[in-house]
């Protein structure tokens, strides 16, 4: 929510407001991170009679890791705002490179314990942060000499639409946890594990959708109505195409991986294969969700979570009569209804967004330009997900 508003300010040329919100939010973030880290570092001193010194040392190392990762959020967000995705993606590679080198030394020339494993995380984090100093200073350059706005933007944003984002987090967690308990009550405990594996596999695929890149690009184009419509149309088009390609690939590689590595979860495969048909709908819903957040209409997302809670009764009936297949049917039907409702939400939001379905099957000069730009962003996103690439 905050990143979205910072990018909106940048897109509208309001750098003073963007700078103010960046420092306000990250100041709070760093303060909370420091408090948590200090609690982990100094807290165990009061537990000396309960825990051994070796364990207390491990907690202190964890506290350092927590604080280093809190610090990393600053260059990560700043690089993302300036569309310097290649550096934030390369950070993962640098992190793993130095971590692997540290672990290899202790593995071959000394002993490898939990302490060395935690130290390797610290070495990887510090080394990668040093690597990001130069690009972060470059990303900060547009703010040099910019005087921050005086108003308390963070509080203002929270009162206006930020509160809906907080509510959405709680409702989302509640609905997800409730579904697990309903499966356990109306089907069986074993069914929870089977369906969870299928859902996890689907979630892994959806996690590779490059919607985070759109979350940066869309707010920064907020002042250009024509550009927003193009991003909306072509973003949906190519994310649907990508979801189909990934779905076909997952249908081939998923069963092979399960049979070879996790044979106990073979019963999850039929449900996983059918759930793959919902990926294109999920892709469209993901893009529209990014637009709703960019347009500061987070309350619509809360409405959707409430709608999902209301539809719990038909879900229960389907589970009683058809077991897990009833839940799969509910998931596919609800995904379609969710996508349809969220599309109806976004249509009247100024400047208005629409999907020209016939363009999904037509390719022209603008498609070539979009594909080129989209592919660059996809490669950058994949690098961030696969740190050794």
C-alpha positions in Angstrom: 0.0 0.0 0.0 2.8 2.4 0.9 5.0 1.5 -2.0 2.0 2.0 -4.3 1.5 5.5 -3.0 5.2 6.4 -3.3 5.2 5.3 -6.9 2.0 7.3 -7.5 3.7 10.4 -6.3 6.7 9.7 -8.5 4.5 9.2 -11.5 2.7 12.5 -10.8 6.0 14.3 -10.4 5.5 14.9 -6.7 9.0 13.9 -5.6 8.8 15.9 -2.4 5.7 13.9 -1.2 7.3 10.6 -2.4 10.5 11.3 -0.5 8.6 12.2 2.7 6.5 9.1 2.6 9.6 6.9 1.8 11.4 8.2 4.9 8.4 8.2 7.1 7.5 4.6 6.3 11.0 3.2 6.3 11.8 5.1 9.5 8.9 3.2 11.2 10.1 0.0 9.6 13.7 0.4 10.8 12.5 1.3 14.3 10.4 -1.8 14.6 13.2 -3.9 13.2 15.7 -2.5 15.6 13.3 -3.1 18.6 12.7 -6.7 17.5 16.4 -7.3 16.9 17.3 -5.8 20.3 14.8 -8.0 22.0 16.3 -11.1 20.4 19.8 -10.0 21.1 19.5 -8.8 24.7 16.4 -10.8 25.8 18.2 -14.2 26.1 20.4 -12.6 28.8 17.5 -12.9 31.2 17.0 -16.6 30.2 20.5 -17.7 31.2 19.2 -20.1 33.8 16.8 -21.7 31.3 18.9 -22.0 28.1 22.5 -23.0 27.4 25.0 -20.3 26.2 25.2 -22.0 22.8 21.5 -21.5 22.2 21.6 -17.9 23.4 24.4 -17.3 20.9 22.3 -18.6 18.1 19.4 -16.2 19.1 21.9 -13.3 19.0 23.0 -14.3 15.5 19.3 -14.5 14.4 18.8 -11.0 15.8 21.6 -9.7 13.5 20.0 -11.4 10.5 16.6 -9.8 11.3 18.2 -6.4 11.4 20.2 -6.8 8.2 17.1 -7.9 6.3 15.3 -4.9 7.7 18.0 -2.7 6.4 17.8 -4.4 3.0 14.2 -3.2 2.6 15.5 0.3 2.0 17.7 -0.3 -1.1 15.2 -2.9 -2.3 12.3 -0.5 -2.3 14.3 2.4 -3.7 15.7 0.4 -6.6 12.2 -0.8 -7.4 10.9 2.7 -7.5 13.5 3.7 -10.0 12.8 0.6 -12.1 16.3 -0.8 -11.4 15.1 -4.4 -11.1 18.3 -5.9 -12.3 20.2 -4.9 -9.2 17.6 -6.1 -6.7 17.5 -9.4 -8.7 21.3 -9.7 -8.7 21.3 -9.3 -4.9 20.0 -12.8 -4.5 22.8 -14.2 -6.6 25.4 -12.3 -4.7 23.9 -13.3 -1.4 24.0 -17.0 -2.3 27.5 -16.8 -3.8 29.1 -15.5 -0.6 27.0 -17.7 1.6 28.0 -20.8 -0.4 31.7 -19.8 -0.3 31.5 -19.4 3.5 29.7 -22.7 4.0 32.2 -24.5 1.7 35.2 -23.3 3.7 33.8 -24.7 7.0 32.6 -27.9 5.2 36.0 -28.7 3.8 38.5 -27.2 6.3 36.6 -27.1 9.7 33.2 -28.2 11.0 29.8 -27.1 9.9 27.2 -26.5 12.5 24.1 -24.4 13.0 26.2 -21.5 14.1 28.2 -21.5 10.9 25.0 -21.8 8.9 23.6 -18.7 10.6 27.0 -16.9 10.1 26.8 -17.7 6.4 23.4 -15.8 6.2 25.1 -12.8 7.9 28.0 -12.9 5.5 25.7 -13.2 2.5 23.5 -10.4 3.7 26.4 -8.0 4.5 28.3 -8.8 1.2 25.2 -8.2 -0.9 24.3 -5.0 0.9 27.8 -3.7 0.1 27.2 -4.6 -3.6 24.0 -2.5 -3.5 25.6 0.7 -2.1 26.5 2.2 -5.5 23.2 1.5 -7.3 21.2 2.6 -4.3 23.1 6.0 -4.3 22.3 6.2 -8.0 18.6 5.5 -7.4 18.5 8.2 -4.7 20.1 10.8 -6.9 16.7 12.2 -8.2 15.9 13.1 -4.5 19.1 15.1 -3.9 18.2 18.6 -3.2 14.5 17.8 -3.0 12.9 19.3 0.1 10.5 16.8 1.8 6.9 17.8 2.1 5.9 19.0 5.6 2.5 17.2 6.0 2.2 13.8 7.8 1.5 11.8 4.7 1.7 8.3 6.3 -1.1 9.0 8.8 -3.2 10.7 6.1 -2.9 7.7 3.8 -3.7 5.3 6.6 -6.9 7.2 7.5 -7.9 7.4 3.8 -7.4 3.9 2.4 -4.6 2.3 4.3 -6.9 0.9 7.0 -8.6 -1.2 4.4 -5.3 -2.9 3.6 -4.8 -3.9 7.2 -8.4 -5.2 7.4 -7.8 -7.2 4.2 -4.8 -8.9 5.7 -6.8 -10.1 8.7 -9.8 -11.2 6.7 -7.6 -13.0 4.2 -5.8 -15.0 7.0 -9.1 -15.8 8.7 -10.7 -17.1 5.5 -7.6 -19.2 4.6 -7.4 -20.8 8.0 -11.1 -21.4 8.2 -11.0 -23.4 4.9 -8.4 -25.8 6.4 -10.6 -26.5 9.4 -13.7 -27.0 7.3 -11.8 -29.6 5.2 -10.8 -31.4 8.4 -14.3 -31.3 9.9 -16.3 -32.3 6.8 -13.9 -34.6 5.0 -10.8 -35.8 6.9 -7.4 -34.8 8.3 -5.7 -36.7 5.5 -7.7 -34.6 3.0 -6.2 -31.4 4.5 -2.7 -32.7 3.6 -3.7 -33.8 0.1 -5.4 -30.6 -0.9 -2.8 -28.4 0.8 -0.1 -30.0 -1.4 -2.2 -29.4 -4.6 -2.8 -25.8 -3.5 0.8 -25.2 -2.7 1.8 -26.4 -6.2 -0.7 -24.0 -7.7 0.5 -21.2 -5.4 4.1 -21.8 -6.5 3.1 -21.3 -10.1 1.1 -18.2 -9.3 4.1 -16.9 -7.4 6.1 -16.7 -10.6 3.5 -14.3 -12.2 5.5 -11.0 -12.5 2.7 -8.9 -11.0 5.1 -7.2 -8.6 6.7 -5.4 -11.6 3.3 -4.2 -12.6 2.8 -3.0 -9.1 5.6 -0.6 -9.7 4.9 0.4 -13.3 1.1 1.1 -12.9 1.3 3.7 -10.1 4.1 5.5 -12.0 1.8 5.8 -15.0 -1.1 7.1 -13.0 -1.2 10.4 -14.8 -1.3 8.9 -18.3 -4.8 7.5 -19.0 -3.9 6.0 -22.4 -0.8 4.3 -21.0 -2.8 2.9 -18.1 -5.4 1.3 -20.5 -2.6 -0.2 -22.6 -0.9 -1.7 -19.5 -4.3 -3.1 -18.3 -5.1 -4.6 -21.7 -1.7 -6.0 -22.6 -0.8 -6.9 -19.1 -3.9 -9.2 -18.9 -3.3 -10.5 -22.4 0.3 -11.6 -21.8 -0.1 -12.8 -18.3 -2.9 -15.1 -19.5 -0.6 -16.4 -22.2 2.2 -16.9 -19.7 -0.2 -18.7 -17.3 -1.2 -21.1 -20.1 2.4 -21.8 -20.9 3.3 -22.3 -17.3 0.2 -24.5 -16.8 1.2 -26.8 -19.6 4.8 -27.0 -18.3 3.5 -27.7 -14.8 1.2 -30.4 -16.0 4.2 -32.2 -17.5 6.9 -31.6 -14.9 4.6 -31.6 -11.8 3.7 -35.3 -11.9 7.3 -36.3 -12.7 8.6 -34.4 -9.7 5.9 -35.8 -7.3 6.6 -39.4 -8.4 10.3 -39.0 -8.1 10.7 -36.8 -5.0 7.4 -36.9 -3.0 5.7 -40.2 -3.8 3.5 -39.9 -0.7 1.7 -37.0 -2.3 0.7 -38.7 -5.5 -3.0 -38.6 -4.5 -2.7 -34.8 -4.8 -2.0 -34.9 -8.5 -5.5 -35.3 -9.9 -6.7 -32.2 -7.9 -3.6 -30.3 -9.0 -4.1 -31.0 -12.7 -7.7 -29.9 -12.6 -6.9 -26.7 -10.6 -4.4 -25.8 -13.4 -7.4 -24.8 -15.5 -8.0 -21.9 -13.2 -4.6 -20.3 -13.9 -5.8 -17.9 -16.7 -8.6 -16.6 -14.5 -6.2 -16.2 -11.6 -3.9 -14.3 -14.0 -6.6 -11.8 -14.9 -7.7 -11.4 -11.3 -4.0 -10.7 -10.3 -3.6 -7.9 -12.8 -7.0 -6.3 -11.9 -6.0 -6.5 -8.2 -2.9 -4.6 -8.9 -4.9 -1.9 -10.6 -7.4 -1.7 -7.7 -4.5 -1.2 -5.3 -2.9 1.4 -7.6 -6.2 3.3 -7.8 -6.5 3.2 -4.0 -9.6 1.1 -3.9 -8.4 -1.5 -1.3 -11.9 -1.7 0.2 -13.0 -3.6 -2.8 -10.6 -6.4 -1.9 -12.1 -6.6 1.6 -15.5 -6.9 0.0 -14.3 -9.9 -2.0 -12.9 -11.6 1.1 -16.3 -11.1 2.8 -18.0 -12.5 -0.3 -15.8 -15.6 -0.1 -16.7 -16.0 3.6 -20.4 -15.8 2.7 -20.0 -18.5 0.1 -18.7 -20.9 2.7 -22.2 -22.7 2.9 -22.2 -23.9 -0.7 -18.6 -24.9 -0.3 -19.5 -27.0 2.7 -22.4 -28.7 0.9 -20.1 -29.5 -2.1 -17.5 -31.0 0.3 -20.2 -33.1 2.1 -21.5 -34.6 -1.2 -18.4 -34.7 -3.4 -15.5 -34.6 -1.0 -12.3 -32.8 -2.3 -13.7 -32.8 -5.8 -16.5 -30.6 -4.5 -13.9 -28.2 -3.1 -12.0 -28.2 -6.5 -15.3 -27.3 -8.3 -16.0 -24.6 -5.8 -12.5 -23.2 -6.2 -12.8 -23.0 -10.0 -16.3 -21.5 -10.0 -15.5 -19.1 -7.2 -12.3 -17.9 -9.0 -14.3 -17.1 -12.0 -17.0 -15.2 -10.0 -14.2 -13.4 -8.0 -12.6 -12.3 -11.3 -15.9 -11.2 -12.7 -16.8 -9.2 -9.6 -13.4 -7.6 -9.3 -13.6 -6.6 -13.0 -17.0 -5.0 -12.4 -15.4 -3.1 -9.5 -12.5 -1.7 -11.7 -14.6 -0.8 -14.7 -16.1 2.4 -13.2 -12.9 3.6 -11.5 -11.7 6.7 -13.4 -10.3 6.7 -16.1 -12.2 3.4 -16.6 -10.6 0.1 -17.6 -11.9 -2.4 -20.1 -10.8 -5.7 -21.6 -11.0 -5.9 -25.4 -11.3 -9.7 -25.7 -10.7 -9.7 -29.5 -7.2 -8.3 -28.9 -6.3 -11.5 -27.1 -6.1 -13.2 -30.5 -4.6 -10.3 -32.5 -0.9 -9.4 -32.7 0.5 -6.1 -34.1 3.4 -3.7 -33.9 2.4 -2.6 -30.4 2.4 -6.3 -29.3 6.1 -6.6 -30.4 7.1 -3.6 -28.3 5.1 -4.8 -25.3 6.5 -8.4 -25.6 10.1 -7.0 -25.6 9.5 -4.9 -22.5 7.5 -7.6 -20.8 10.1 -10.2 -21.5 12.9 -8.1 -19.9 10.7 -7.7 -16.7 10.0 -11.5 -16.7 13.7 -12.4 -16.9 14.4 -9.9 -14.1 11.6 -11.4 -12.0 12.8 -15.0 -12.6 16.3 -14.0 -11.6 15.0 -12.8 -8.3 13.1 -16.1 -7.7 16.0 -18.3 -8.9 19.1 -16.8 -7.2 21.7 -18.9 -9.1 20.6 -17.7 -12.5 
